[in-house]
Amino acid sequence: MWFDLTALIWMTLLAVVALLWWQNLKVRELALKQVKHYCNREALQLLDQSVALRGLSITRSPQSGQLSLKRRYAFEFTSTGDERYQGYIELLGARLLRIEVDAHRIP
């Protein structure tokens, strides 16, 4: 079976897109795990058990100087069970940069 150059380019492009999608799913799961750990530690309840991608940018890592994807995910939580609050988690590659939460009531 012979492939022409156009078919090889399309197959390579499809493979790269699939790899990026799979890598993004892994990082999303890591973000969710970090948020669950944070909420448990701070006595908060994570609502909807999910994180949603809110930002994606290419940034240089301060330690290595290599280009990495910086992802910002949003999540919702509650401290009392009555109100919803917004929180954010930022990851550079697979490394946690910060978790920010809105001001909320402390029971």
PyRosetta script that sets phi, psi and omega in degrees:
from pyrosetta import init, pose_from_sequence

init()
pose = pose_from_sequence("MWFDLTALIWMTLLAVVALLWWQNLKVRELALKQVKHYCNREALQLLDQSVALRGLSITRSPQSGQLSLKRRYAFEFTSTGDERYQGYIELLGARLLRIEVDAHRIP")
pose.set_psi(1, 127.6)
pose.set_omega(1, -178.4)
pose.set_phi(2, -112.0)
pose.set_psi(2, 140.3)
pose.set_omega(2, 176.7)
pose.set_phi(3, -115.0)
pose.set_psi(3, 140.5)
pose.set_omega(3, 173.9)
pose.set_phi(4, -84.9)
pose.set_psi(4, 171.6)
pose.set_omega(4, -174.9)
pose.set_phi(5, -61.4)
pose.set_psi(5, -38.3)
pose.set_omega(5, 179.7)
pose.set_phi(6, -62.7)
pose.set_psi(6, -43.3)
pose.set_omega(6, 179.0)
pose.set_phi(7, -64.7)
pose.set_psi(7, -39.8)
pose.set_omega(7, 178.3)
pose.set_phi(8, -64.7)
pose.set_psi(8, -39.3)
pose.set_omega(8, 178.4)
pose.set_phi(9, -64.3)
pose.set_psi(9, -44.6)
pose.set_omega(9, 179.7)
pose.set_phi(10, -64.9)
pose.set_psi(10, -40.6)
pose.set_omega(10, 179.1)
pose.set_phi(11, -66.3)
pose.set_psi(11, -39.4)
pose.set_omega(11, 178.1)
pose.set_phi(12, -65.4)
pose.set_psi(12, -43.6)
pose.set_omega(12, 178.2)
pose.set_phi(13, -61.6)
pose.set_psi(13, -42.8)
pose.set_omega(13, 177.8)
pose.set_phi(14, -63.6)
pose.set_psi(14, -40.3)
pose.set_omega(14, 178.6)
pose.set_phi(15, -65.7)
pose.set_psi(15, -39.5)
pose.set_omega(15, 178.7)
pose.set_phi(16, -65.9)
pose.set_psi(16, -43.8)
pose.set_omega(16, 178.4)
pose.set_phi(17, -62.1)
pose.set_psi(17, -43.3)
pose.set_omega(17, 178.8)
pose.set_phi(18, -63.9)
pose.set_psi(18, -39.8)
pose.set_omega(18, 178.5)
pose.set_phi(19, -65.4)
pose.set_psi(19, -43.4)
pose.set_omega(19, 177.9)
pose.set_phi(20, -63.6)
pose.set_psi(20, -40.5)
pose.set_omega(20, 178.1)
pose.set_phi(21, -63.4)
pose.set_psi(21, -45.0)
pose.set_omega(21, 179.8)
pose.set_phi(22, -63.9)
pose.set_psi(22, -42.6)
pose.set_omega(22, 178.6)
pose.set_phi(23, -63.5)
pose.set_psi(23, -39.7)
pose.set_omega(23, 178.6)
pose.set_phi(24, -64.1)
pose.set_psi(24, -37.3)
pose.set_omega(24, 177.0)
pose.set_phi(25, -64.0)
pose.set_psi(25, -39.1)
pose.set_omega(25, 178.3)
pose.set_phi(26, -63.9)
pose.set_psi(26, -43.9)
pose.set_omega(26, -179.5)
pose.set_phi(27, -68.2)
pose.set_psi(27, -36.7)
pose.set_omega(27, 177.3)
pose.set_phi(28, -62.6)
pose.set_psi(28, -42.8)
pose.set_omega(28, 177.5)
pose.set_phi(29, -63.7)
pose.set_psi(29, -37.9)
pose.set_omega(29, 176.4)
pose.set_phi(30, -64.1)
pose.set_psi(30, -42.5)
pose.set_omega(30, 178.2)
pose.set_phi(31, -62.0)
pose.set_psi(31, -43.3)
pose.set_omega(31, 179.0)
pose.set_phi(32, -62.6)
pose.set_psi(32, -41.1)
pose.set_omega(32, 178.3)
pose.set_phi(33, -63.0)
pose.set_psi(33, -42.7)
pose.set_omega(33, 179.0)
pose.set_phi(34, -64.6)
pose.set_psi(34, -40.9)
pose.set_omega(34, 179.8)
pose.set_phi(35, -66.6)
pose.set_psi(35, -42.0)
pose.set_omega(35, 177.8)
pose.set_phi(36, -61.3)
pose.set_psi(36, -42.9)
pose.set_omega(36, 178.3)
pose.set_phi(37, -62.2)
pose.set_psi(37, -44.4)
pose.set_omega(37, 179.2)
pose.set_phi(38, -61.9)
pose.set_psi(38, -46.6)
pose.set_omega(38, -179.4)
pose.set_phi(39, -62.8)
pose.set_psi(39, -41.0)
pose.set_omega(39, 177.4)
pose.set_phi(40, -62.8)
pose.set_psi(40, -42.6)
pose.set_omega(40, -178.6)
pose.set_phi(41, -66.4)
pose.set_psi(41, -35.5)
pose.set_omega(41, -176.9)
pose.set_phi(42, -96.0)
pose.set_psi(42, 8.0)
pose.set_omega(42, -180.0)
pose.set_phi(43, 59.1)
pose.set_psi(43, 44.1)
pose.set_omega(43, 176.2)
pose.set_phi(44, -112.3)
pose.set_psi(44, 156.8)
pose.set_omega(44, 177.7)
pose.set_phi(45, -108.4)
pose.set_psi(45, 119.7)
pose.set_omega(45, 176.8)
pose.set_phi(46, -74.8)
pose.set_psi(46, 124.6)
pose.set_omega(46, -179.3)
pose.set_phi(47, -92.7)
pose.set_psi(47, 145.8)
pose.set_omega(47, 178.0)
pose.set_phi(48, 66.3)
pose.set_psi(48, -4.3)
pose.set_omega(48, 177.5)
pose.set_phi(49, 49.3)
pose.set_psi(49, 43.5)
pose.set_omega(49, -178.7)
pose.set_phi(50, -150.9)
pose.set_psi(50, 162.5)
pose.set_omega(50, 171.7)
pose.set_phi(51, -126.2)
pose.set_psi(51, 150.0)
pose.set_omega(51, -178.3)
pose.set_phi(52, -125.3)
pose.set_psi(52, 131.7)
pose.set_omega(52, 180.0)
pose.set_phi(53, -65.2)
pose.set_psi(53, 125.6)
pose.set_omega(53, -179.9)
pose.set_phi(54, -116.8)
pose.set_psi(54, -16.9)
pose.set_omega(54, -179.6)
pose.set_phi(55, -160.8)
pose.set_psi(55, 147.3)
pose.set_omega(55, -179.4)
pose.set_phi(56, -145.7)
pose.set_psi(56, 125.6)
pose.set_omega(56, 179.3)
pose.set_phi(57, -147.4)
pose.set_psi(57, 160.4)
pose.set_omega(57, 176.6)
pose.set_phi(58, -98.1)
pose.set_psi(58, 124.8)
pose.set_omega(58, -175.7)
pose.set_phi(59, -136.4)
pose.set_psi(59, 150.6)
pose.set_omega(59, 175.3)
pose.set_phi(60, -82.1)
pose.set_psi(60, 133.5)
pose.set_omega(60, 177.3)
pose.set_phi(61, -71.5)
pose.set_psi(61, 130.8)
pose.set_omega(61, -179.3)
pose.set_phi(62, -65.6)
pose.set_psi(62, -30.5)
pose.set_omega(62, -178.1)
pose.set_phi(63, -77.5)
pose.set_psi(63, -49.9)
pose.set_omega(63, -173.0)
pose.set_phi(64, -101.7)
pose.set_psi(64, -20.3)
pose.set_omega(64, -177.3)
pose.set_phi(65, 80.6)
pose.set_psi(65, 1.6)
pose.set_omega(65, 179.9)
pose.set_phi(66, -81.8)
pose.set_psi(66, 152.4)
pose.set_omega(66, 175.9)
pose.set_phi(67, -74.1)
pose.set_psi(67, 134.7)
pose.set_omega(67, 179.1)
pose.set_phi(68, -140.3)
pose.set_psi(68, 160.0)
pose.set_omega(68, 175.4)
pose.set_phi(69, -85.2)
pose.set_psi(69, 128.7)
pose.set_omega(69, 174.9)
pose.set_phi(70, -102.6)
pose.set_psi(70, 121.7)
pose.set_omega(70, -177.7)
pose.set_phi(71, -115.1)
pose.set_psi(71, 140.5)
pose.set_omega(71, 175.7)
pose.set_phi(72, -122.5)
pose.set_psi(72, 121.5)
pose.set_omega(72, -180.0)
pose.set_phi(73, -112.8)
pose.set_psi(73, 145.7)
pose.set_omega(73, 176.1)
pose.set_phi(74, -107.6)
pose.set_psi(74, 150.1)
pose.set_omega(74, 174.8)
pose.set_phi(75, -147.5)
pose.set_psi(75, 163.7)
pose.set_omega(75, 178.3)
pose.set_phi(76, -119.0)
pose.set_psi(76, 144.9)
pose.set_omega(76, -179.0)
pose.set_phi(77, -144.9)
pose.set_psi(77, 168.9)
pose.set_omega(77, 174.5)
pose.set_phi(78, -138.0)
pose.set_psi(78, 151.3)
pose.set_omega(78, 177.3)
pose.set_phi(79, -108.7)
pose.set_psi(79, -25.8)
pose.set_omega(79, -177.2)
pose.set_phi(80, -116.1)
pose.set_psi(80, -14.6)
pose.set_omega(80, -176.8)
pose.set_phi(81, 95.0)
pose.set_psi(81, -6.4)
pose.set_omega(81, -178.0)
pose.set_phi(82, -100.2)
pose.set_psi(82, -43.6)
pose.set_omega(82, -174.9)
pose.set_phi(83, -110.7)
pose.set_psi(83, 153.7)
pose.set_omega(83, 173.8)
pose.set_phi(84, -101.1)
pose.set_psi(84, 137.7)
pose.set_omega(84, 176.6)
pose.set_phi(85, -126.3)
pose.set_psi(85, 157.0)
pose.set_omega(85, -178.0)
pose.set_phi(86, -100.9)
pose.set_psi(86, 143.1)
pose.set_omega(86, 174.3)
pose.set_phi(87, -136.6)
pose.set_psi(87, 161.1)
pose.set_omega(87, -180.0)
pose.set_phi(88, -135.6)
pose.set_psi(88, 146.3)
pose.set_omega(88, 173.5)
pose.set_phi(89, -129.0)
pose.set_psi(89, 136.7)
pose.set_omega(89, 178.1)
pose.set_phi(90, -118.6)
pose.set_psi(90, 134.5)
pose.set_omega(90, 177.7)
pose.set_phi(91, -126.6)
pose.set_psi(91, 139.5)
pose.set_omega(91, 172.9)
pose.set_phi(92, -110.0)
pose.set_psi(92, 106.9)
pose.set_omega(92, -169.4)
pose.set_phi(93, 67.6)
pose.set_psi(93, -120.3)
pose.set_omega(93, 176.8)
pose.set_phi(94, -110.4)
pose.set_psi(94, 14.7)
pose.set_omega(94, -177.2)
pose.set_phi(95, -102.3)
pose.set_psi(95, 131.4)
pose.set_omega(95, 178.9)
pose.set_phi(96, -69.9)
pose.set_psi(96, 127.0)
pose.set_omega(96, 175.4)
pose.set_phi(97, -96.4)
pose.set_psi(97, -51.9)
pose.set_omega(97, -178.6)
pose.set_phi(98, -163.9)
pose.set_psi(98, 157.7)
pose.set_omega(98, 170.6)
pose.set_phi(99, -125.7)
pose.set_psi(99, 126.7)
pose.set_omega(99, 179.2)
pose.set_phi(100, -120.2)
pose.set_psi(100, 139.2)
pose.set_omega(100, 176.1)
pose.set_phi(101, -129.5)
pose.set_psi(101, 148.8)
pose.set_omega(101, 175.9)
pose.set_phi(102, -65.2)
pose.set_psi(102, 159.1)
pose.set_omega(102, 173.4)
pose.set_phi(103, -62.1)
pose.set_psi(103, 133.9)
pose.set_omega(103, -175.7)
pose.set_phi(104, -142.7)
pose.set_psi(104, 163.2)
pose.set_omega(104, 178.2)
pose.set_phi(105, -71.8)
pose.set_psi(105, 141.0)
pose.set_omega(105, 175.1)
pose.set_phi(106, -107.6)
pose.set_psi(106, 117.6)
pose.set_omega(106, -176.8)
pose.set_phi(107, -69.8)
pose.dump_pdb("model.pdb")
